Amino acid sequence: MTPMRRWRPGLTAVVCLVLAAGVLSYRGPGAWWIRGFTGDVLVVIFGVSLMALVPLGRWPHRAAAMGLIAVGTECLQLLQLVGPDAHWFWHLTLGSTFDPLDLLAYAIGLAVAAGLDHRWWGRPPEAT
């Protein structure tokens, strides 16, 4: 990634944090769905943007690593390690309920993040 493009994944991470704060504070209609589904999409984009900021590997490797982390976290939910009495932080970061729709949200987030990573964050200036 060229030095001039290094700010792009950081900007994406900040935008994801702002959107996530909005999603977490939303209390209107469909809040449970918006918080769950949109939050899962955003967390994957955020994770890939942090990896691009470091940078760790090339864009396909970052997407694959984040996909493994996301799916692994969802699989851990099947073990029910986070119970109803667990601290709120563990509910927020690991979740407590397995939901196959979360896998769809992760796939959407990975597709968006891979597109951003490949086309917007890492392309050389002459290619844009």
PyMOL commands that set and color helices and strands:
alter all, ss='L'
color gray80, all
select helices_A, chain A and resi 3-5+7-25+31-53+59-78+88-94+100-121+125-127
alter helices_A, ss='H'
color red, helices_A
deselect
rebuild
show_as cartoon
